[in-house]
Amino acid sequence: MKSLRCSAALQGRWGHRGATSNPATFESAVHRRDGYDEAIQKLAREGRNTPEIYESLVLEDVDAAADLFPPLHEESGAEEGFVRLKISTRLADDVEGPCADTRRL
């Protein structure tokens, strides 16, 4: 996400060793209008529903953030430099749903 990329960009200055996106952080960034309006409108015009829009935006942002960390990942011996995508707490009691999503993503 835009805010995730900004957070990841602070890696050298603030010592960030990876990044995590979660639904609450993403929702907060969207409500702050952190550059998502145009993308949301475009995806909505394409007929995407809310979960599809969320997934599209989050995956784009996680992918962009991950592009910032390969040097750290390599120099740490693959111990650091990860970008994590947390699942919704609504899925906490659903074992199969998150597993299926992980395989799909």
DSSP file (Angstrom, degrees, kcal/mol; ACC not computed):
  #  RESIDUE AA STRUCTURE BP1 BP2  ACC     N-H-->O    O-->H-N    N-H-->O    O-->H-N    TCO  KAPPA ALPHA  PHI   PSI    X-CA   Y-CA   Z-CA
    1    1 A M     >        0   0    0      0, 0.0     4,-3.4     0, 0.0     5,-0.3   0.000 360.0 360.0 360.0 161.4    0.0    0.0    0.0
    2    2 A K  H  >  +     0   0    0      1,-0.3     4,-2.2     2,-0.2     5,-0.2   0.925 360.0  44.5 -54.2 -45.3    1.1    3.5   -0.4
    3    3 A S  H  > S+     0   0    0      2,-0.2     4,-2.4     1,-0.2    -1,-0.3   0.846 112.0  53.1 -69.2 -32.2    1.6    3.8    3.3
    4    4 A L  H  > S+     0   0    0      2,-0.2     4,-2.9     1,-0.2    -2,-0.2   0.909 108.9  49.5 -67.1 -41.7    3.3    0.4    3.4
    5    5 A R  H  X S+     0   0    0     -4,-3.4     4,-2.3     2,-0.2    -2,-0.2   0.910 111.4  49.0 -63.7 -40.8    5.7    1.6    0.7
    6    6 A C  H  X S+     0   0    0     -4,-2.2     4,-0.8    -5,-0.3    -2,-0.2   0.923 112.3  48.7 -62.4 -43.1    6.4    4.8    2.6
    7    7 A S  H >< S+     0   0    0     -4,-2.4     3,-0.9     1,-0.2    -2,-0.2   0.924 112.6  47.4 -62.2 -44.8    7.0    2.7    5.7
    8    8 A A  H >< S+     0   0    0     -4,-2.9     3,-1.9     1,-0.2    -1,-0.2   0.854 103.6  61.9 -66.4 -34.1    9.3    0.4    3.9
    9    9 A A  H 3< S+     0   0    0     -4,-2.3     3,-0.5     1,-0.3     4,-0.3   0.728  94.9  63.2 -64.6 -21.0   11.2    3.3    2.3
   10   10 A L  T <X>S+     0   0    0     -3,-0.9     4,-3.6    -4,-0.8     6,-0.5   0.432  72.2 107.9 -80.8   1.3   12.2    4.3    5.9
   11   11 A Q  H <>5S+     0   0    0     -3,-1.9     4,-1.3     1,-0.2     5,-0.4   0.891  82.5  37.4 -47.0 -53.5   14.1    1.1    6.2
   12   12 A G  H  45S+     0   0    0     -3,-0.5    -1,-0.2    -4,-0.2    -2,-0.1   0.898 121.9  43.2 -70.7 -39.7   17.5    2.7    6.1
   13   13 A R  H  45S+     0   0    0     -4,-0.3    -2,-0.2     1,-0.2    -1,-0.2   0.872 128.8  25.3 -75.1 -38.3   16.7    5.8    8.0
   14   14 A W  H  <5S-     0   0    0     -4,-3.6    -3,-0.2     2,-0.0    -2,-0.2   0.396 107.4-110.0-111.0   0.6   14.7    4.2   10.8
   15   15 A G     << +     0   0    0     -4,-1.3    -4,-0.2    -5,-0.5    -3,-0.2   0.727  49.9 173.6  80.1  21.3   16.0    0.7   10.8
   16   16 A H        -     0   0    0     -6,-0.5    -1,-0.2    -5,-0.4     3,-0.1  -0.425  14.7-171.5 -62.9 136.0   13.0   -1.0    9.4
   17   17 A R        -     0   0    0      1,-0.2    64,-2.9    -2,-0.1    65,-0.6   0.215  65.0 -23.5-114.8  11.4   13.8   -4.7    8.8
   18   18 A G  E     -a   82   0A   0     63,-0.2     2,-0.3    62,-0.2    65,-0.2  -0.946  66.4-111.4 165.8-174.8   10.6   -5.6    7.0
   19   19 A A  E     -a   83   0A   0     63,-2.2    65,-2.9    -2,-0.3     2,-0.4  -0.991  14.1-157.2-146.7 152.0    7.0   -4.5    6.6
   20   20 A T  E     -a   84   0A   0     -2,-0.3     2,-0.4    63,-0.2    65,-0.2  -0.998   2.8-163.7-132.7 133.6    3.6   -5.8    7.5
   21   21 A S  E     +a   85   0A   0     63,-2.9    65,-3.3    -2,-0.4    -2,-0.0  -0.941  13.8 174.4-111.5 137.7    0.2   -5.0    6.0
   22   22 A N     >  -     0   0    0     -2,-0.4     4,-2.5    63,-0.2     5,-0.2  -0.954  44.1-105.8-137.0 160.8   -3.0   -5.8    7.8
   23   23 A P  H  > S+     0   0    0      0, 0.0     4,-2.6     0, 0.0     5,-0.2   0.849 117.8  51.3 -55.7 -38.3   -6.6   -5.0    7.0
   24   24 A A  H  > S+     0   0    0      2,-0.2     4,-2.2     1,-0.2     5,-0.1   0.913 111.3  47.0 -67.9 -41.8   -6.9   -2.4    9.7
   25   25 A T  H  > S+     0   0    0     -3,-0.2     4,-2.2     2,-0.2    -1,-0.2   0.918 114.0  48.3 -63.8 -43.5   -3.8   -0.5    8.6
   26   26 A F  H  X S+     0   0    0     -4,-2.5     4,-2.4     2,-0.2    -2,-0.2   0.930 110.2  50.9 -63.5 -45.4   -4.9   -0.7    5.0
   27   27 A E  H  X S+     0   0    0     -4,-2.6     4,-2.5    -5,-0.2    -1,-0.2   0.909 109.8  51.0 -58.5 -42.6   -8.4    0.6    5.9
   28   28 A S  H  X S+     0   0    0     -4,-2.2     4,-1.8     1,-0.2    -1,-0.2   0.913 109.6  49.8 -61.5 -43.7   -6.9    3.5    7.7
   29   29 A A  H  <>S+     0   0    0     -4,-2.2     5,-2.2     1,-0.2     4,-0.4   0.898 110.9  49.5 -63.3 -40.7   -4.7    4.4    4.7
   30   30 A V  H ><5S+     0   0    0     -4,-2.4     3,-1.3     1,-0.2    -2,-0.2   0.921 110.3  50.2 -64.8 -43.3   -7.7    4.3    2.4
   31   31 A H  H 3<5S+     0   0    0     -4,-2.5    -1,-0.2     1,-0.3    -2,-0.2   0.814 107.4  54.1 -65.8 -29.4   -9.8    6.5    4.8
   32   32 A R  T 3<5S-     0   0    0     -4,-1.8    -1,-0.3    -5,-0.2    -2,-0.2   0.554 113.7-124.2 -78.1  -6.6   -6.9    9.0    4.9
   33   33 A R  T < 5 +     0   0    0     -3,-1.3     2,-2.1    -4,-0.4    -3,-0.2   0.921  40.1 178.7  64.2  46.4   -7.0    9.0    1.1
   34   34 A D  S   <S-     0   0    0     -5,-2.2   -32,-0.2     1,-0.2    -1,-0.2  -0.222  70.1 -62.7 -77.0  49.3   -3.4    8.0    0.7
   35   35 A G  S    S+     0   0    0     -2,-2.1     4,-0.3    -5,-0.1    -1,-0.2   0.685 110.2 110.6  85.5  18.4   -3.6    7.9   -3.0
   36   36 A Y     >  +     0   0    0     -7,-0.2     4,-2.7    -6,-0.2     5,-0.3   0.639  47.5  87.9 -99.6 -16.2   -6.1    5.2   -3.4
   37   37 A D  H  > S+     0   0    0      1,-0.2     4,-2.6     2,-0.2     5,-0.2   0.899  90.3  46.4 -54.1 -49.6   -9.2    7.0   -4.8
   38   38 A E  H  > S+     0   0    0      1,-0.2     4,-2.4     2,-0.2    -1,-0.2   0.916 114.6  46.9 -62.0 -44.2   -8.3    6.8   -8.5
   39   39 A A  H  > S+     0   0    0     -4,-0.3     4,-2.5     2,-0.2    -1,-0.2   0.904 112.4  50.4 -65.1 -41.2   -7.4    3.1   -8.3
   40   40 A I  H  X S+     0   0    0     -4,-2.7     4,-2.4     1,-0.2    -2,-0.2   0.932 111.8  47.8 -62.0 -46.0  -10.6    2.3   -6.3
   41   41 A Q  H  X S+     0   0    0     -4,-2.6     4,-2.4    -5,-0.3    -2,-0.2   0.905 111.7  50.4 -62.2 -42.2  -12.7    4.2   -8.9
   42   42 A K  H  X S+     0   0    0     -4,-2.4     4,-1.4     1,-0.2    -2,-0.2   0.936 112.6  45.6 -61.9 -47.2  -11.0    2.4  -11.8
   43   43 A L  H  <>S+     0   0    0     -4,-2.5     5,-2.2     1,-0.2    -1,-0.2   0.874 112.0  51.9 -65.9 -36.8  -11.5   -1.0  -10.3
   44   44 A A  H ><5S+     0   0    0     -4,-2.4     3,-1.7     1,-0.2    -1,-0.2   0.904 106.8  53.1 -65.3 -41.2  -15.2   -0.2   -9.4
   45   45 A R  H 3<5S+     0   0    0     -4,-2.4    -1,-0.2     1,-0.3    -2,-0.2   0.814 103.1  58.8 -63.1 -28.8  -15.8    0.9  -13.0
   46   46 A E  T 3<5S-     0   0    0     -4,-1.4    -1,-0.3    -5,-0.2    -2,-0.2   0.513 124.5-106.8 -76.7  -3.7  -14.4   -2.5  -14.1
   47   47 A G  T < 5 +     0   0    0     -3,-1.7    -3,-0.2     1,-0.3     2,-0.2   0.600  65.9 154.5  90.8  12.0  -17.2   -4.1  -12.1
   48   48 A R      < -     0   0    0     -5,-2.2    -1,-0.3     1,-0.1     2,-0.1  -0.481  36.4-133.7 -73.5 143.7  -15.0   -5.3   -9.2
   49   49 A N     >  -     0   0    0     -2,-0.2     4,-2.5     1,-0.1     5,-0.2  -0.367  33.2 -90.3 -88.6 175.3  -16.6   -5.9   -5.9
   50   50 A T  H  > S+     0   0    0      1,-0.2     4,-2.8     2,-0.2     5,-0.2   0.910 125.0  47.4 -57.4 -49.8  -15.2   -4.7   -2.5
   51   51 A P  H  > S+     0   0    0      0, 0.0     4,-2.5     0, 0.0    -1,-0.2   0.891 113.6  49.5 -60.9 -36.3  -13.2   -7.8   -1.7
   52   52 A E  H  > S+     0   0    0      2,-0.2     4,-2.3     1,-0.2    -2,-0.2   0.892 111.6  48.3 -67.9 -39.2  -11.7   -7.9   -5.2
   53   53 A I  H  X S+     0   0    0     -4,-2.5     4,-2.5     2,-0.2     5,-0.3   0.941 112.1  49.6 -64.6 -47.3  -10.8   -4.2   -5.0
   54   54 A Y  H  X S+     0   0    0     -4,-2.8     4,-2.8    -5,-0.2     5,-0.3   0.945 112.7  46.6 -55.4 -51.2   -9.2   -4.7   -1.6
   55   55 A E  H  X S+     0   0    0     -4,-2.5     4,-2.6     1,-0.2     5,-0.3   0.909 111.9  50.6 -61.5 -43.5   -7.2   -7.7   -2.8
   56   56 A S  H  X S+     0   0    0     -4,-2.3     4,-1.8     1,-0.2    -1,-0.2   0.931 114.9  42.5 -60.7 -47.1   -6.0   -6.0   -6.0
   57   57 A L  H  X S+     0   0    0     -4,-2.5     4,-2.3     2,-0.2    -2,-0.2   0.915 115.6  48.4 -67.5 -43.8   -4.8   -2.9   -4.1
   58   58 A V  H  X S+     0   0    0     -4,-2.8     4,-3.0    -5,-0.3     5,-0.2   0.927 111.9  48.5 -64.8 -45.0   -3.2   -4.8   -1.2
   59   59 A L  H  X S+     0   0    0     -4,-2.6     4,-2.3    -5,-0.3    -1,-0.2   0.892 111.3  50.7 -65.0 -37.9   -1.3   -7.2   -3.5
   60   60 A E  H  X S+     0   0    0     -4,-1.8     4,-2.2    -5,-0.3    -1,-0.2   0.929 114.4  44.3 -62.0 -44.5   -0.1   -4.3   -5.7
   61   61 A D  H  X S+     0   0    0     -4,-2.3     4,-2.6     2,-0.2    -2,-0.2   0.904 112.8  49.5 -69.0 -42.2    1.2   -2.5   -2.6
   62   62 A V  H  X S+     0   0    0     -4,-3.0     4,-2.5     2,-0.2    -1,-0.2   0.912 111.7  50.3 -63.4 -41.5    2.8   -5.6   -1.0
   63   63 A D  H  X S+     0   0    0     -4,-2.3     4,-1.3    -5,-0.2    -2,-0.2   0.921 111.8  47.3 -61.5 -44.7    4.5   -6.4   -4.2
   64   64 A A  H  < S+     0   0    0     -4,-2.2     4,-0.3     1,-0.2    -2,-0.2   0.896 113.0  48.7 -65.1 -40.1    5.9   -2.8   -4.5
   65   65 A A  H >< S+     0   0    0     -4,-2.6     3,-1.8     1,-0.2     4,-0.4   0.898 106.5  56.7 -66.0 -39.6    7.0   -2.9   -0.9
   66   66 A A  H >< S+     0   0    0     -4,-2.5     3,-1.2     1,-0.3    -1,-0.2   0.809  95.3  66.3 -62.8 -28.8    8.7   -6.2   -1.4
   67   67 A D  T 3< S+     0   0    0     -4,-1.3    -1,-0.3     1,-0.2    -2,-0.2   0.693  96.0  58.5 -64.9 -17.2   10.8   -4.7   -4.2
   68   68 A L  T <  S+     0   0    0     -3,-1.8    -1,-0.2    -4,-0.3     4,-0.2   0.656 101.5  54.1 -84.7 -16.5   12.5   -2.5   -1.6
   69   69 A F    <>  +     0   0    0     -3,-1.2     4,-2.6    -4,-0.4     3,-0.2   0.475  67.2 100.1-106.1  -2.0   13.8   -5.3    0.6
   70   70 A P  H  > S+     0   0    0      0, 0.0     4,-2.6     0, 0.0     5,-0.2   0.891  86.0  51.9 -55.2 -41.4   15.9   -7.7   -1.5
   71   71 A P  H  > S+     0   0    0      0, 0.0     4,-2.7     0, 0.0     5,-0.2   0.936 113.1  44.6 -60.6 -42.7   19.3   -6.2   -0.5
   72   72 A L  H  > S+     0   0    0     -4,-0.2     4,-1.8    -3,-0.2     8,-0.3   0.908 112.4  52.7 -64.7 -41.9   18.4   -6.5    3.2
   73   73 A H  H  <>S+     0   0    0     -4,-2.6     5,-3.0     8,-0.2     6,-0.3   0.922 113.5  43.4 -59.4 -45.4   17.0  -10.1    2.7
   74   74 A E  H ><5S+     0   0    0     -4,-2.6     3,-1.5    -5,-0.2    -2,-0.2   0.937 114.1  47.9 -67.9 -47.5   20.3  -11.1    1.0
   75   75 A E  H 3<5S+     0   0    0     -4,-2.7    -1,-0.2     1,-0.3    -2,-0.2   0.750 110.3  53.6 -69.2 -22.0   22.7   -9.5    3.5
   76   76 A S  T 3<5S-     0   0    0     -4,-1.8     3,-0.4    -5,-0.2    -1,-0.3   0.385 116.6-111.3 -90.6   4.5   20.7  -10.9    6.5
   77   77 A G  T < 5S-     0   0    0     -3,-1.5    -3,-0.2     1,-0.2    -2,-0.1   0.863  72.8 -57.5  67.8  34.7   21.0  -14.5    5.1
   78   78 A A  S   <S+     0   0    0     -5,-3.0    -1,-0.2    -6,-0.2    -4,-0.1   0.714 116.2 112.9  67.0  23.8   17.2  -14.5    4.5
   79   79 A E  S    S+     0   0    0     -3,-0.4     2,-0.2    -6,-0.3     3,-0.1   0.710  80.2  19.3 -92.0 -24.5   16.5  -13.7    8.1
   80   80 A E  S    S+     0   0    0     -8,-0.3   -62,-0.2    -7,-0.3    -4,-0.2  -0.762  83.9  75.8-135.6 177.6   15.0  -10.2    7.5
   81   81 A G        +     0   0    0    -64,-2.9     2,-0.3     1,-0.3   -63,-0.2   0.752  61.6 145.2  87.2  26.1   13.6   -8.2    4.6
   82   82 A F  E     -a   18   0A   0    -65,-0.6   -63,-2.2    -3,-0.1     2,-0.5  -0.669  40.4-149.2 -95.0 150.8   10.2   -9.8    4.5
   83   83 A V  E     -a   19   0A   0     -2,-0.3     2,-0.3   -65,-0.2   -63,-0.2  -0.991  21.3-159.9-116.5 123.9    6.9   -8.2    3.7
   84   84 A R  E     -a   20   0A   0    -65,-2.9   -63,-2.9    -2,-0.5     2,-0.6  -0.794  13.4-156.9-109.2 145.6    3.9   -9.8    5.4
   85   85 A L  E     -a   21   0A   0     -2,-0.3   -63,-0.2   -65,-0.2     2,-0.2  -0.956  17.4-152.8-120.4 109.9    0.3   -9.7    4.6
   86   86 A K        -     0   0    0    -65,-3.3     2,-0.2    -2,-0.6     3,-0.1  -0.500  13.9-123.0 -82.4 152.1   -1.9  -10.5    7.6
   87   87 A I        -     0   0    0     -2,-0.2     2,-0.1     1,-0.1    -1,-0.1  -0.467  36.4 -85.8 -88.0 164.4   -5.4  -12.0    7.3
   88   88 A S    >   -     0   0    0     -2,-0.2     3,-1.8     1,-0.1    -1,-0.1  -0.409  27.9-128.5 -67.6 142.5   -8.5  -10.4    8.6
   89   89 A T  G >  S+     0   0    0      1,-0.3     3,-1.8     2,-0.2     4,-0.2   0.713 105.5  75.6 -64.3 -19.0   -9.4  -11.2   12.2
   90   90 A R  G 3  S+     0   0    0      1,-0.3     3,-0.3     2,-0.1    -1,-0.3   0.709  93.3  53.2 -63.9 -18.1  -12.9  -12.2   10.8
   91   91 A L  G X  S+     0   0    0     -3,-1.8     3,-1.8     1,-0.2    -1,-0.3   0.290  74.6 109.6 -98.1   9.8  -11.1  -15.4    9.6
   92   92 A A  T <  S+     0   0    0     -3,-1.8    -1,-0.2     1,-0.3    -2,-0.1   0.811  84.0  40.0 -58.5 -33.1   -9.6  -16.3   13.0
   93   93 A D  T 3  S+     0   0    0     -3,-0.3     2,-0.7    -4,-0.2    -1,-0.3   0.353  98.9  87.6 -97.8   6.1  -11.9  -19.3   13.5
   94   94 A D    <   +     0   0    0     -3,-1.8    -1,-0.1     1,-0.2    -3,-0.0  -0.887  46.9 174.2-110.2 103.3  -11.7  -20.4    9.9
   95   95 A V  S  > S+     0   0    0     -2,-0.7     4,-1.3     1,-0.1    -1,-0.2   0.917  78.9  46.1 -74.8 -43.8   -8.8  -22.8    9.3
   96   96 A E  H  > S+     0   0    0      2,-0.2     4,-2.7     1,-0.2     5,-0.2   0.873 104.7  60.1 -71.2 -38.2   -9.5  -23.7    5.7
   97   97 A G  H  > S+     0   0    0      1,-0.2     4,-2.5     2,-0.2     5,-0.2   0.951 108.4  41.2 -58.2 -55.6  -10.2  -20.2    4.4
   98   98 A P  H  > S+     0   0    0      0, 0.0     4,-2.5     0, 0.0    -1,-0.2   0.873 115.0  52.7 -62.0 -36.2   -6.9  -18.6    5.1
   99   99 A C  H  X S+     0   0    0     -4,-1.3     4,-2.1     2,-0.2    -2,-0.2   0.925 110.8  47.0 -64.2 -43.5   -5.0  -21.7    4.0
  100  100 A A  H  X S+     0   0    0     -4,-2.7     4,-2.3     1,-0.2    -1,-0.2   0.911 112.4  49.9 -64.1 -42.7   -6.9  -21.7    0.7
  101  101 A D  H  X S+     0   0    0     -4,-2.5     4,-3.0    -5,-0.2    -2,-0.2   0.900 108.6  53.2 -62.6 -41.0   -6.2  -17.9    0.3
  102  102 A T  H  < S+     0   0    0     -4,-2.5    -1,-0.2     1,-0.2    -2,-0.2   0.924 111.1  45.3 -60.9 -44.8   -2.5  -18.5    1.0
  103  103 A R  H  < S+     0   0    0     -4,-2.1    -1,-0.2     1,-0.2    -2,-0.2   0.904 114.9  48.7 -64.9 -40.1   -2.2  -21.1   -1.7
  104  104 A R  H  <        0   0    0     -4,-2.3    -2,-0.2     1,-0.2    -1,-0.2   0.904 360.0 360.0 -67.5 -42.2   -4.2  -18.9   -4.1
  105  105 A L     <        0   0    0     -4,-3.0    -1,-0.2    -5,-0.2    -2,-0.2   0.491 360.0 360.0 -74.7 360.0   -2.1  -15.8   -3.5
